[in-house]
Every structure is written in structure tokens, then in C-alpha cells.
Amino acid sequence: MAVARRKAVENQEKIQKIVSQRGQGGLIAHSTDGRLFFLTSKDVRRAKISPRASRAIEKMLQGSEGSRRSASSSPCSKTLRWLLSHNPKSVNWRRVSVWWMKNC
């Protein structure tokens, strides 16, 4: 565990060094699997979620916690994880999200 923590600190220090050299402002994001990502201010503005979409996401997450159909909770939770980890601007994502909204 100490090795993983040390590597994470080293990675964060490397990112800080790169950012200071380039003079870019931005945000360091942590993924659920422990990886670090640096998003420039431009990327952050471009990827910002609108208030309407934010409310929709909150509803989806609340719906997944108290699943209405316990028998189909496993496919619903897997589908929700897929939706949250893929590009929402694709046609396939929209089709899957419609299925998820109807069935979960």
C-alpha cells in the first residue's frame, strides 16, 4: 500500500512540474481506479455539465440506489456504470440511456 501511495505522490509531483513548466491553469482529476488526469482550463470549460444535465444525472444516480425492480438490478447497475463511463454524445450512448430509463 505504501508503494502505491508513493507512486501516486510521485505522479502528482510530475503533473505539478509539467503544469508549472507550461504555465497552464487547470484541474487535476482523480478517476475511480486511482489514475490522475490533468485537464486544462479550456478542457474544463468545454467538458462542464449544464445544470439541466446535472439534475438528470442526479436523478439517475438516486434511481439506481433505490432500484424499483430488484430482479433486474444487476443489469441496470452495469448499464449505469457503462453510461457514466462513456461519451454521451454518441448515438449508441443515447440508445442505451433510453433503454436504461425505460427499464430501470
N, C-alpha and C positions, 0 to 999 in steps of 0.2 A: 504494500500500500504506500509505503514511504517513497518507493521508486516512482510510482505513478504520480504522486503529488509533486515530487521534484521535477519530473518531466513536464508536468503541467505548468509549473512556475517558470521553467526554462523556456517553454513555448511562449508563455505570456511575455516574458522579457524580450524574446526575439521579436515578437509582434510590436511591442512598445518601441524597440530600436528602429524597426522598419518605418513605423509611423513617424517617429521623430526625424528620421532622415528625409523622408518625403515631405514633411510638413503638412500632411493631410490630417484633417479632423475626421472623426468618425466614432464608431461604436464597436466594441468587442462583444460578440455574441457567443454564448455557450450553448451547444446542442445537448440533447438529452443523452447522447452517447459519450459525452465528455470532450468532444472536439471544440476548438476555438475558431471563430471566424472574425475577420475584421471587415466591417462594412464602412465604406467612406460615407461622408455626409450626403453625397449625391445619391448613393445607393439606398441610404436610409430614407431619404425623402421619396425616392421612386417606389420603394417597397412598403411604404406606410399604408396601413389598413384604414379604410374610411370608417367613420363612426357607425354607419349602417351595416357594413360587413362585420365590424367588431361585435355588434349586438347579435348578428346572425350566428357568429362563431360561438358566442357565449351561450346562446340557446341550444346549439348543437351539443356543446360540452355538458350542459346541465341535463339535456335529454339522455345523454349516454350514461350519466351517473345513475339515474333512476330509470333504468330501461323499462319500457312499457311491456315488452314481450321478453320474458325471461328465457324462453326456449330458443330464441334467436339472438341472444345477447352476444354470443361469441362471434358470429359473422358480422354483427353490427359494430362491435368494438374494433374488429380487424379492419373493416371498411373505413371507420372513422380515423383510425391511425393512418391508413393509406391516404385519405383525403387531406389530412393535416400535414402530410409529408411530401405532397406532390404539387405541381403547378396548377393553380386554379384557373388559369387562362386557356386550358386545353379543352377540346371538345369531349374527350374521354372523361376528364375530371367532372365536367358538368353532368354527363350521363350518369356517372357513378353517384354523384351527390343527389341527383333526383331520386335514384333508386333508394339511397340511404334515407332520404327524408320520407319517402312513402312507406318504407318497411321497418324503420327503426323509430 
